[in-house]
Amino acid sequence: MKVLVFGKTGQVARALIAAGSEHGLTIAALGRDEADLSDPQACADRIAASHADAVINAAAWTAVDAAEEEEDAAFVINAEAPGAMARACAAKDIPFVHISTDYVFDGSEGAAWLPTDPTHPLGAYGRTKLTGEQQVTVAGGTSVILRTAWVFDGTGKNFVTTMLRLSETRDTLTIVADQNGGPTPAAAIADACLRIAKDLAAGYGKTGIYHFSGAPDTTWADFARAVFATAGRDVTVQDIATADYPTPAKRPANSRLDCTSLETDYGIRRPDWQAALTEILAERSTS
């Protein structure tokens, strides 16, 4: 089975490439030089010309703050390109898996978000990703939208690597403690996407929107403490409120995702982010 992946250098794209052989799949990953999401029709043409059995979109505009100033550009990449991909997949009758985000919610509720809960993005990034979801849905093909949150690995640009970098020169850091979510290993997202794609291609996977994030839920401040403890870094974390760390884009206070339906329909459980963190940092120390 051949899977066409949009994205080549991002955290999840790299994990998809690495995991392909474990799933017995051939992964054809397209970088920006081969399929630029700022040209949606070119992306659709790549699908039309391919012999893929499934397509996964692991590429996106992820610069949340920059999207506030460049929403039109983010809209093309996060909304129009996935829509074009989904329509191309529907035309070829092959499954499409699209990765989305917790930012489609405003974070105002106390409970973990269900896939069926009303959406209300706080900023440009969330708005563009939500429109992408809507375009994928109306394309009418066999598709799954997988919302996730707080993605990390040991090499990309993410919270874990940022904390490790800062700990090289700082012994005290102030970290937001009133935002909650489930840190999600990129490798676990890749594994989930490939399992879903295989099931859809085999004809027995369910379509729709699903949630997937790591367990247990935590705060950014406690996540930072776990990073430093696991890495053996002597850094003190001081809790602050979101209001004390203003950013151009508002972040959801509650990014907790209810992942029950994914486990029910696909047998995919929430990954243990603490175990993944230990493994990732062990690999960094030996590389």
N, C-alpha and C positions, 0 to 999 in steps of 0.2 A: 504494500500500500504506500502510495506517494502522497506526502503532505506538503503543500505549498505554504510557506510562512512569509508573511510580510513583516520585515524587521530582521536585523542581523546582528546589531551591536548592543541592543538594549538588554536589560537584565533577563527578561522572560525569553526573548528571542535566543539569546545565548544558551539558556537552559533548555529550550526546545531542541536546539541543534545537538546538545550533549545527550539528551534523553532519547533521541530518535531510535538509536540502535537497541536500547533496552526494551523498547516497545515493538521491535521488529519492523520499523518504519523507515522509509527513505525521506529525509527532510531536505527540501529545496528552499533555502532561505534567501530572500531578496533584500539587499541593502538599498539605501537611498539612490545609489548610482544605477540600480537596476529597476527600481520601481519607486518613484518619488510620490509620496502621498499628496503633495501639493498639485499633482496632476491626476485626479481621480480616474479619468478615462484611460490613462496609461495603465493604471492598476487593473482596471477591468479587462483591458486588452491582454495583459499578462495571464490572467486567469483563463480567458477565452482560448488563448494559444497553448495553454499547458495541458498536460495529461494527468493532472492531480486528481486524487480521489477525495481530497478534502482540502480546505483552506483555513488557515488560522491567521487572524490579524493581531500581531503582537507589536505593532508600531502605532505611535500616537504623538501628538503634541502634549508633552507632560510638564512643560514649564508653566506651572500654575500661576505664578505672579506675572510672568511676561504676557500671559493670555489676556490679562486685563487691558493691556495697551495694544495688543495685536489680535483681537478677537476674530477679525475677518480671516486672518491667516490660519489661526487655530481651528476655525470653523471648517475650512476646506479639508484639513487633515483629519480632524476628529469626527466630522459629520458627513461631509460629502464623499470622502474616500471610502469609508466603510459602507455607505449606501451603494456606491458603485460596485464595490466588491460583492456585496450581498446579491445585487441584481445579476451580476455575472455568474455567480454560483448557482442562483436559481435557474438561470437560462441553461446551465449545463447539468442541472439536477445533481449537484454535489453539495455536501454539507459545509457550512461556514460557522466558525467559532470566533467570536469577537470579544475582546477583553475590554471591560468598562470599569467603572469606579464608584466608590462611596460618595464622591462629590456630587452625584445627582441628588443627594438628600441635603437638607439644611442642617441636620444634626440637632434639631430642637427636641425630639422625643427622647424619653428615657430608656425605652426598650430597644433591643437589637432590631435593626431594620429588616423587614420581610421583603422579598422580591416584588410583592404586590402592593407595598405601601406607596402612597402618593409621593411623587418626586417634587423637589423644589430647590434647585441649585442656588447657591449663594453668589456665584461669580461666573465669569466667562468660561473658565475651564469646564465647570460642571454643566453649563448650558450647552457647550459644543458637544460634550460627551453624551448628554441626554438626547440631543438631536440625532447623533449617530446611532444610538440605540433605536430611536423611532424609525430612522431610515432603514436599518437592518430588518426591523420587524415588518414594515410594510412591503419589503421586497418580495415577501411571500415564499421564500425558499425554506429549506431545512436548515435552521440556524439555532445556535445557542449564544446568548449573551452572558458572559461571566463577569460579574462585578467583583472587584477585589479591593484591598486597601493596604496601605503601609508596607509596600513591597520592599524587600531587601535581599541582598546577596553579599558576598565578600569582596567584590571588586568594582561594582558599579557605583554610580553617584546616588547614594541613599543615606538614610539616617545612621545606619550602623557604621559605614565607612567615614561619614562626617564626624561622628563621635570619636572614632579612633584617631582621626587626623587631629581633631582639637585637643585630644588628650596628650598629644606629643608636646604641647607647649602650655597647657592649662591644667591646674590642679583643682579648679572649681568652675562649674558651669551652671548657668541658670537655664532650666528646661521647663517648658509648658507642662502643667500637671492637671489641667482641667479639660483636656481632650482625650477621649477614650476610643480604642479600636483594637483590632487584632493584627499584629505584625504578621506578614505573610511571606514565607520564603519563595523566591522566584522559581526555584526548582520544583516546589510543590504546585505552583500555578501551571508550570509547563506540563507536569505529569497529569494534572486534572484536564488540561486542554486536550492532550493526546488521547486520554481515555475517552473523553467525550466524543472527539472526532472519530475514533474507531467505532464506538457504539453507533453513532449516527450513520457512518458509512455502511455498517452492517445492517442497518434498517430497524434497529430496536431502541435506539436512544430517543428520549423525549426532547422536544424543542421548547424554547422559551427563555426566560431570564432566571438566572441562578446567582446565588451569593457564595463566595468562598474567601475565607480569611483564617488566619492562624488563631490558635487557642493557647492559653487563656487570654481574654481581653485584658488590656492594661492601659496605662497612660504613657505619654512620651517620656515623662520624667522617670517612671519606673522601668521603661524600656532602656533608657540610657543607663540606669543603675545596673541592669542585667548585662548590658554590653561591657561595662567597665569591670564588673565582678568576674565575668567569664574570661575577659582578656587579661585579668590580673593588673588592671590599671588603677592606681590610687587617685581617684578623682571624686570630689564631693559634688553631688547634684543638689542644687537648691531649687525648690519648686517655685514656679511663678504662674500667674494667670495669663490667659491668652491676651487679655487687654494690655498686659505689660510687655508684649512682644508683637507690636503691630506689623502687619504685612500688607502688601497691595491687595491680595486676594484673601477673603475671609475663609477660614477653615471650619468644617463641621465640628461641633463640640462632641457629638456622638457619632462615631464611625463604626460602631459595632454592627456586624452583619449576621443575621439569622441564616445559617447555612443548612438548616434541616432538610429542605427540599432536595438539595444536591445529594445529600447522603441517602435520602429515600429513593430517589430516581436513578442515581448512578453509583451508589455505594461508596462515594468519596467523602471521607471524613475530614474534618478540620485538622490541619497539620499542627504539630507541637513546635511552636516557634523557638522555644527555649532549647530543645534538642537540636534543632536546625542551627541555631546560633552557635552552640557548642561545636558542632561539626564544622561550620564555616570558619570559625576562628582558629580551630585546630589546623585546618588546611592552610590558612594564611600564615600560621607560625612555622610551617614546614616548607613553604614555597619560597 
